Every structure is written in C-alpha cells, then in structure tokens.
Amino acid sequence: MSKFRFNLETVERVRKVSEEKALSDFSVAQRKFLEEVAKKETAIKSREKAMLDRAALSIARASDYTTLENYILGLGKSIQIADQAIIRARRQLNAAFRVYVGAKKSRMMIDSLKEKALADFKREKSKREQKEIDDLVSMRLVKRAGTAA
C-alpha cells in the first residue's frame, strides 16, 4: 500500500515559515505601537500632575513658576512627538497585519489543496482496494466453477 505524500510539501513548509515570520513581525509592530501609546499616556499624566502642582503652587518665587511652566510646555511637545510616533507605529502595525493576513491566506490555500489531494488519494485507494477485492472474488468464483465442473 502506498502512503499519502503531498507533492507541494516544500511550498507548504515555506508558506508556514513565511506566516510565522509575518506573525512575529506583526507582534513586534504591535509591541512598538503599545509602547508608544504608553509613552504618550505617561507624558499626559506627568503634564496633568505638573498642572495640578502649578495650580497648588503659591507664587513664592517666579523662577519656580517659570520652571514648572517650561516643564509643562516641554511635556506638551513630548505629547506631540508621541502622537507622531503613534501614527508611524500604527502605519507599521497595519502594514505588518496586511503581510500576515496575506501569508495566512497563502498557507490556507495550500492547506485546502492538501486536503483535496488527500481526499483524492483516499478515493483512489478505496477504488484500488475495491478492485482487488472484486478480482479476488471473481478468481474464487472461476476456481469454484472449474472445480465443480
């Protein structure tokens, strides 16, 4: 009896590796995106705390107030920079996702071809087995007919 062997095994392995790499790249892009979002949230919380400190600060020295004001402005710039970084990270994330989906579709296509080939193989195997059984039965009948005569 022959064993099932998929003739596109090499392509299947390559597509599987490609999908795994695309998934890895996607997870790296997702991690980078989440890091950028966390940086922005940290900057926003720092700015809010500084604004509360500024409001609670008794104007004892003008230099303390201006230092705090400059710190708040700097955090505002940091937030703007973080927004731009988030936009870039989101673009990279979307691109990585599209690559992953394409790789997954390619692998799924090979999987469906493999399933079809396996079904064909089983059907052909069943036909061969049935033919062998039919041949055995007909040989027995011929032998019985020859011994009975």
N, C-alpha and C positions, 0 to 999 in steps of 0.2 A: 504494500500500500504506500502510496506517495503521501508526503506531508505537505501541508499548505505553505507556500513561500510567496510572499508578496513581491512582485517584480519592481516596485518602487520604494523598497526599504531604505535605500540611500537617500532618496528625496525626502522620505518621511523623517529620517533622522536629522537631516539638515534643517528641515522646517521646524522640527521640535526644538532644536538648538536655537534657531532664529527666534522662535516665540519666547523661549526662556530668556534670551538676551534682551529682547524687547520689553519683557516684563520687568527685568532687572533695571533697565534704563528708565522705565516708567516709574518704578518705585524710588529711584534716585531723584528724578524730577519732582515727584510728589513730596519727598522729604525736603528738598530745597524750597519748594513752594511753602510748605508748612513752617519752615524755619524763618522765611521772610515775613510771613504773617505774624509769627511770634515776635520777631524783632519790632515790627510796627506796633503791636499791642503793648510791648514793653515801653516803647518810646511814648505812646499815648498815655499810659499810666504814669510815667515819670513826669510828663508835662502837666497832667491833672494834679499830681501831688505838688509840683512846683507852684502851680497857680493857687492851690489852697494855702501853701506856705506864704506866698506873696500877699494873699488877702489877710492872712493872720499876722503878717509881719508888721510890727509897729515901726513906723518910719523913724528909726533912731539914726541910721546913717544912710545917706544917699547912695553910697558905694555898694552897700548890701542889696539895696533895691535894684540898682542898675545891673549888678552881677546876676541877680536872680532873673531879671528881665532878659538879659542876654542869654542866660541858660535856657529860658523858655523859648526864645526865638531860635536858638540852636536846635532845640528839640523839634520845633516846627519844621525846620529844614530837614532834620533826620527823618521825620514822618513823610515828607515829600519824597525824599530819596528812597525810603522804604516802599512807598506807593509805586514808584518806577520799578524797583526791584521785584515787587509782587507782579506787576504787569509782565515783566520779562519772564519770570518764573512760570506764570500761568501760560504764556505762549509756549514755553518749552514743555510744560506738562501736557498741553493739548497736542503738541506735535508728537511727543512720546506716546500718548494714548492712541493717536491715529496709527502710528507704526505698529503698536502692539495689536490693535484690532485687525490690521491688515495681516500680520503674521499669524494671528489666531485663525482668521478665515482661511488662509492658505493651508494651515495644518488641518483644519476641519475638512477642507476639500479632499486632502489626501486620505484622511480617516474614512470619509464616505466612499472613496474609491477602493480603499482596502476592504471595507465591509461588503461592497458589491462584489469584489473579486473573491472574497471568502464565500459569499453566498453562491457564486458561480461554481467555485471549486466543490462545495458540498453537493450541489446539484449534479455536477458531472460525476463525482464519486458515487453518489447514490445510483446514477444511471449505470455506471460500470458494475457496481455490486449487483444490481438487479439483472444485468445481462449475464453475469457469471452464474447467478442462481438459476436463471432461465436455461442456460447452457447445461448446467448440471442436471436439472430436471429433465430436459429433453434427452440427454445422454442416458439417463436411467431408464426413461421410457423406451428408448431404442434398444437398450440392452435387455430389458424385460421382454420386449416384443420378440427379440432374437432368441432368447432362451425358451420362450413359450412356444415357439413355432416348431 
